[in-house]
């Protein structure tokens, strides 16, 4: 549930970082912090509790000066919710500051190695090993890219990382593996964040980093590299919704707003897909021939998504007036427990259509099997992904998808998204039911 923001440009960075962190408050957190580069000095501010404490501590960011910086909201995993454990973390010599989402699985091994080399740790977190690795590999020549690549080569686990270096006052480095990370493309300024919600008040043009990629970001542009350090071209996507859609809109709290918006979310999803009393998916990439070959549907999700899938399973089982009589569509519903999707479905089952759901961009980690296991799916293009948010990172990992029209739910009850998912699942099973043939 942690959040990341970053900025480089002509404006004072601290107020922009604090605003971005406020947009990410809905994700849940127990501490927050920002780091801003002022000339050759990294200025740091952290606070436990709500972001309003950090705002008060920095006088709304006016105490920190500089045009480049990064920020973080932390949900404690390794170590208690204290200022020492809050991000950003800074190297012993003060040259590096970093923020990170995810879990470094081999951090204890790295921590012991770094301590043996004389590096002093000031927190209990797994993240702090990253900043000391950067310090260890940095040669002082300003070649930050090589330093970052050597550091990433030592890490095992999932991460989204933002890096600030005092010797490189005009650029930041980013790295992604298994956790969302997005570049916001502006005019004479650029941003990064773990969620588009933190960006849309400044820019709707975004670049989604893929796993294994890193990026150099400065005010006038950015360069994305693959895991070998080779530059890669990344398309710029346009976020289709406004910041007003992610705010409370006069309601007392987000849950009430999202409950009241369920009818509109459902209507926005269903209307474009009903034509002449028939279900139509014009953007699905699924041919009638392929639909006729489906013998099994496997529904994957996390938490409330699985409950939506279980209700859909009742319909798929034939207890629905839209389906023909008979044994019903063979189906399974399960949790995506493994980050790499290793154990979520029978990979050897042929003629299977995978239905994946995700109500939040970070849950793509749990649905990685949809992207990683094409060889085990007969219909490699028929991975149907129901996403809550247009612009969700899952789009990049899937060739065929349905998009519902629910916006980002801020309340943990996922009111709009769950209602919309049920309608999308119902539409999907109705479409598949037209052509379904039972396995022998």
C-alpha positions in Angstrom: 0.0 0.0 0.0 3.0 2.3 -0.1 3.1 5.3 -2.5 5.9 7.0 -4.5 6.1 10.4 -6.1 8.9 12.3 -7.8 9.5 15.7 -9.6 12.1 17.5 -11.6 11.5 20.8 -13.3 11.4 24.6 -12.8 9.1 24.7 -9.8 9.9 24.1 -6.1 9.7 20.4 -5.7 8.5 20.0 -2.1 5.0 21.4 -2.4 4.4 19.2 -5.5 5.7 16.1 -3.7 3.4 16.8 -0.7 0.4 17.3 -3.0 1.2 14.0 -4.8 1.5 12.1 -1.5 -1.9 13.5 -0.4 -3.4 12.0 -3.6 -2.1 8.7 -2.5 -3.4 8.8 1.1 -6.3 6.5 0.2 -3.8 3.6 -0.2 -3.2 3.5 3.5 0.1 4.4 5.3 1.7 5.0 8.7 4.5 7.5 7.9 5.6 9.8 5.1 8.7 11.6 3.9 10.3 13.7 1.2 13.8 14.4 0.0 14.7 17.5 -2.1 18.1 18.3 -3.6 19.2 21.9 -2.8 22.3 22.4 -4.9 24.6 19.6 -3.7 22.8 18.9 -0.5 19.9 16.5 0.0 17.3 18.0 2.4 15.1 15.4 4.2 11.9 15.6 6.1 9.9 12.7 7.6 6.9 12.3 9.9 4.8 9.5 11.4 1.1 9.5 11.2 -0.9 11.5 8.6 0.6 13.7 5.9 -0.8 16.7 7.6 2.0 16.1 10.2 4.6 16.3 7.4 2.9 19.4 6.0 3.1 21.1 9.4 6.7 20.0 10.0 7.8 21.5 6.6 5.4 24.5 6.6 3.7 23.1 3.5 7.0 22.3 2.0 8.4 25.9 2.1 11.2 24.8 4.4 12.8 22.5 1.7 14.3 24.2 -1.3 15.1 22.7 -4.6 13.7 21.8 -8.0 14.1 18.0 -7.9 13.0 15.5 -5.3 11.0 12.4 -4.3 8.5 11.4 -1.7 7.0 8.3 -0.1 4.1 7.1 2.0 5.0 3.9 3.9 2.9 1.0 5.2 5.2 -0.7 7.7 6.4 -4.2 6.8 10.0 -4.4 7.9 10.3 -2.4 11.2 7.9 -0.3 13.2 6.2 2.8 11.9 8.9 5.3 13.1 10.6 8.2 11.5 13.8 6.2 11.3 12.1 3.5 9.2 10.2 6.0 7.1 11.4 6.7 3.5 13.3 8.3 1.9 16.5 6.6 3.1 19.9 8.4 2.7 23.4 6.9 2.3 26.0 7.4 5.0 27.8 10.1 2.9 24.6 11.9 2.1 25.0 11.5 -1.7 22.0 9.2 -2.3 18.4 9.3 -1.3 15.9 6.6 -2.3 12.3 5.5 -2.0 11.0 2.0 -2.7 7.9 0.0 -2.9 8.0 -3.8 -2.7 10.0 -6.3 -0.8 13.7 -7.1 -1.1 13.7 -10.8 -0.3 17.5 -11.1 0.2 17.9 -8.0 2.3 19.3 -9.8 5.4 22.1 -11.3 3.4 22.9 -7.9 1.8 22.6 -6.1 5.1 25.2 -8.5 6.7 27.6 -8.0 3.8 27.3 -4.2 3.9 27.7 -4.1 7.7 30.9 -6.1 7.3 32.2 -3.5 4.9 31.5 -0.7 7.4 28.2 0.7 6.3 26.0 2.0 9.2 22.3 1.2 9.2 19.8 3.5 10.8 16.6 1.6 10.1 15.1 -1.9 10.3 13.9 -1.7 6.7 14.8 -3.9 3.7 15.0 -0.7 1.6 18.1 0.7 3.3 20.3 -2.0 1.8 19.6 -0.4 -1.7 20.9 3.0 -0.8 24.1 1.5 0.7 24.6 -0.6 -2.4 24.4 2.5 -4.5 27.0 4.1 -2.3 29.2 1.0 -2.5 29.2 0.8 -6.3 29.3 4.6 -7.0 32.8 5.6 -8.3 32.2 9.4 -8.0 32.3 10.0 -11.7 28.6 10.9 -12.1 27.9 7.6 -14.0 24.7 6.9 -12.2 23.4 4.4 -14.7 26.2 1.9 -14.2 25.8 2.3 -10.5 22.1 1.6 -10.6 22.5 -1.4 -12.8 25.1 -3.0 -10.6 22.8 -2.4 -7.6 19.8 -3.9 -9.3 21.9 -7.0 -10.1 22.2 -7.7 -6.4 18.5 -7.4 -5.6 16.0 -10.3 -5.3 12.3 -9.6 -5.0 9.8 -7.0 -6.2 10.5 -3.2 -6.3 9.7 0.2 -7.7 12.6 2.5 -6.9 13.2 6.2 -7.2 16.8 7.4 -6.8 18.2 10.9 -6.1 22.0 11.6 -6.3 23.6 14.8 -5.0 26.3 14.6 -7.8 23.6 14.5 -10.5 21.4 17.5 -9.6 19.4 17.5 -12.8 18.3 13.8 -13.1 16.6 11.0 -11.2 16.8 7.3 -11.9 13.9 4.9 -11.6 13.7 1.1 -11.7 10.8 -1.3 -11.7 10.4 -5.1 -11.1 7.0 -6.3 -10.1 5.6 -3.1 -8.7 4.0 -0.2 -10.6 6.0 2.8 -11.7 4.9 5.5 -14.1 6.6 8.5 -15.6 4.4 11.6 -16.0 5.5 13.6 -19.0 5.2 17.4 -18.7 6.4 20.5 -20.5 9.8 21.5 -19.1 9.1 19.2 -16.2 8.6 15.5 -15.5 7.2 13.4 -12.7 7.0 9.8 -11.6 4.7 8.0 -9.3 3.4 4.5 -8.4 -0.2 5.5 -9.3 -1.6 7.9 -11.9 -3.8 9.5 -9.3 -0.7 11.4 -8.1 0.0 12.7 -11.6 -3.2 13.7 -13.3 -3.5 17.2 -11.8 -0.2 18.0 -13.5 -0.2 15.9 -16.7 -2.3 13.2 -18.4 0.6 12.0 -20.5 2.2 9.0 -18.9 4.7 6.2 -19.7 4.3 2.9 -18.0 7.6 1.1 -17.1 7.7 -2.6 -17.5 9.4 -5.1 -15.3 13.2 -5.1 -15.7 13.3 -1.5 -17.0 15.0 1.5 -15.6 14.7 5.1 -16.6 16.7 8.4 -16.4 14.4 11.3 -15.9 15.3 15.0 -16.1 13.3 18.2 -16.7 13.6 18.1 -20.5 12.9 14.5 -21.1 13.6 10.9 -20.1 15.3 7.7 -21.4 14.1 4.2 -20.7 16.5 1.3 -20.6 16.0 -2.4 -20.6 17.8 -4.7 -18.1 20.9 -4.8 -20.3 21.2 -1.0 -20.4 20.0 -0.6 -24.0 17.6 2.3 -24.6 14.1 1.2 -25.5 11.2 3.2 -27.1 8.2 3.5 -24.8 4.8 4.9 -26.0 3.2 7.8 -24.3 -0.3 6.9 -23.0 -3.1 9.4 -22.3 -5.0 9.2 -19.1 -8.7 9.4 -19.9 -10.0 10.8 -16.7 -9.8 14.0 -14.7 -8.5 14.6 -11.2 -12.1 15.5 -10.2 -13.0 11.8 -10.7 -10.4 10.9 -8.0 -11.7 13.4 -5.4 -14.7 13.3 -3.0 -16.9 15.6 -5.1 -18.8 17.1 -2.2 -19.4 13.7 -0.4 -18.4 13.3 3.2 -16.1 10.5 2.4 -15.0 8.3 -0.5 -17.0 5.2 0.5 -20.3 7.2 0.3 -19.2 8.7 -3.1 -18.3 5.3 -4.5 -21.6 3.7 -3.3 -23.6 6.4 -5.0 -21.6 6.2 -8.2 -22.2 2.4 -8.7 -25.2 2.9 -11.1 -23.2 5.2 -13.3 -20.1 2.9 -13.3 -22.3 -0.1 -14.3 -24.1 1.9 -17.0 -20.8 3.2 -18.5 -19.6 -0.4 -18.7 -22.7 -2.1 -20.0 -24.1 0.4 -22.5 -21.3 0.3 -25.1 -21.4 -3.5 -25.1 -25.1 -4.1 -25.7 -26.1 -3.6 -29.4 -29.3 -5.0 -30.9 -30.0 -6.9 -27.7 -26.7 -8.8 -28.0 -23.4 -8.6 -26.1 -20.7 -7.1 -28.3 -17.0 -6.6 -27.5 -15.6 -4.7 -30.5 -12.2 -4.3 -28.9 -11.7 -7.9 -27.7 -9.6 -9.5 -30.4 -11.5 -12.8 -29.7 -12.9 -14.4 -32.9 -16.0 -16.4 -33.0 -13.8 -19.4 -34.0 -11.8 -19.1 -30.9 -14.8 -18.6 -28.7 -16.2 -21.9 -30.0 -13.0 -23.7 -29.0 -13.2 -22.8 -25.3 -13.8 -25.7 -23.0 -12.8 -24.3 -19.7 -12.7 -20.8 -18.0 -10.3 -20.1 -15.2 -11.0 -17.0 -13.1 -8.2 -15.5 -11.1 -8.3 -12.6 -8.6 -7.4 -11.4 -5.2 -9.7 -10.7 -2.2 -13.1 -9.3 -3.3 -12.2 -10.1 -6.9 -12.4 -13.8 -6.1 -15.9 -13.4 -4.6 -17.0 -11.7 -7.8 -15.5 -14.7 -9.7 -17.3 -17.2 -7.5 -20.7 -15.5 -8.2 -19.8 -15.5 -11.9 -19.1 -19.2 -11.5 -22.7 -19.8 -10.5 -23.7 -18.3 -13.8 -21.1 -20.2 -15.7 -22.3 -23.4 -14.2 -25.5 -23.2 -16.2 -27.8 -21.7 -13.5 -28.5 -18.7 -15.6 -31.2 -18.2 -18.2 -28.7 -16.8 -20.7 -26.9 -20.2 -21.0 -28.1 -23.2 -22.8 -29.2 -26.2 -20.9 -26.7 -28.9 -20.1 -23.7 -29.4 -17.8 -22.8 -25.7 -18.0 -19.4 -24.2 -18.7 -16.5 -25.9 -16.9 -14.8 -23.4 -14.8 -12.5 -22.9 -11.8 -12.1 -19.9 -9.5 -9.0 -19.3 -7.4 -6.8 -16.8 -5.6 -3.7 -15.5 -7.4 -1.5 -16.3 -4.4 1.9 -16.4 -6.0 3.6 -13.2 -7.4 4.7 -15.1 -10.4 1.5 -17.0 -11.0 3.2 -20.4 -10.5 0.4 -22.1 -8.7 -2.8 -20.5 -9.7 -4.0 -22.7 -12.5 -3.3 -25.9 -14.5 -0.9 -24.8 -17.1 -1.3 -28.0 -19.1 -5.0 -27.6 -19.6 -5.7 -26.8 -23.2 -8.6 -24.8 -24.6 -8.7 -22.6 -21.5 -9.7 -19.0 -21.4 -8.1 -17.1 -18.4 -10.2 -14.4 -16.8 -8.1 -12.1 -14.6 -9.4 -9.3 -12.5 -7.6 -6.5 -10.7 -9.0 -3.6 -8.8 -5.6 -1.8 -8.4 -2.4 -1.4 -10.3 -0.3 -3.2 -7.7 -2.3 -6.4 -8.0 -0.8 -7.0 -11.4 2.0 -8.6 -9.4 -0.5 -11.3 -8.4 -1.7 -11.8 -11.9 1.7 -12.1 -13.5 0.8 -15.5 -14.8 -1.3 -13.9 -17.4 1.7 -12.3 -18.9 4.4 -14.8 -18.2 2.8 -18.1 -19.2 1.7 -17.8 -22.8 3.2 -21.1 -23.7 0.8 -22.9 -21.4 -2.4 -21.3 -22.7 -4.0 -22.4 -26.0 -5.4 -18.9 -26.6 -2.4 -16.8 -25.9 -4.3 -13.7 -27.0 -7.4 -14.6 -25.1 -6.4 -13.5 -21.7 -9.3 -11.4 -20.6 -8.4 -8.8 -18.1 -11.0 -6.8 -16.2 -9.4 -3.7 -14.8 -10.9 -1.1 -12.6 -9.0 1.9 -14.0 -8.3 2.9 -17.6 -4.6 3.3 -17.5 -4.0 0.5 -15.1 -0.6 -1.1 -15.6 -2.1 -4.4 -16.4 -2.9 -3.1 -19.9 0.7 -3.4 -20.9 0.9 -7.1 -20.0 -2.1 -8.3 -21.9 -2.9 -8.5 -25.6 -6.7 -9.0 -25.2 -8.7 -7.3 -22.5 -12.1 -5.9 -21.4 -12.0 -2.6 -19.6 -14.8 -1.7 -17.3 -15.3 2.0 -16.6 -15.1 2.2 -12.8 -12.5 4.7 -11.8 -10.0 4.2 -9.0 -11.8 3.2 -5.8 -10.2 5.0 -2.8 -12.3 3.2 -0.2 -11.1 -0.3 0.6 -14.6 -1.7 0.2 -14.2 -1.4 -3.7 -17.9 -0.6 -4.1 -17.8 0.6 -7.7 -15.2 -1.8 -8.9 -16.9 -4.9 -7.5 -20.3 -3.9 -8.9 -18.8 -3.2 -12.3 -16.8 -6.4 -12.2 -19.9 -8.5 -11.7 -21.5 -6.9 -14.7 -18.4 -7.4 -16.9 -18.2 -11.1 -15.8 -21.8 -11.5 -16.6 -21.4 -10.0 -20.0 -18.3 -12.2 -20.6 -20.0 -15.4 -19.6 -23.0 -14.5 -21.7 -20.8 -14.0 -24.8 -18.8 -17.2 -24.2 -22.0 -19.1 -23.5 -23.2 -18.6 -27.1 -20.3 -20.7 -28.4 -19.4 -22.9 -25.6 -18.9 -26.6 -26.2 -18.4 -29.0 -23.3 -15.1 -31.0 -23.1 -15.5 -34.7 -23.9 
